[in-house]
Amino acid sequence: MSRYIENDSEFVLAIVLKHPVSIWNNEHLIDTGGHVEWVTPKTVRINSQAYPREFYQFRVEQQQVAKGITS
């Protein structure tokens, strides 16, 4: 099960813990994604590709989040 990443602190956590993040647009999978390289208020870079935050949603697997919290 996955959940949306909605704020900067969640993106920073995904960067630090190297969680794989997928890219979505209106419930359609755009890219299986990879690791977040950097994030700005307007853009997220994953696998050398920049995605505007206003057009895409980003998801991380719940299992990945649980592993990061318990590690």
MOJO-V309631 format. One record per pair of residues at least 12 apart in sequence whose C-alpha atoms are under 6 Angstrom apart, sorted by the first residue. I is the first residue (numbers start at 1). J is the second residue. Records with the same first field share a line. If there is no record, write none. Layout:
BEGIN
I: J ; J
END
This chain:
BEGIN
1: 61 ; 62
2: 59 ; 60 ; 61 ; 62
3: 59 ; 60
4: 58 ; 59
5: 58 ; 59
15: 36
18: 35
20: 34 ; 35
21: 33 ; 34 ; 59 ; 60
22: 58 ; 59
23: 57 ; 58
24: 56 ; 57
25: 56
END
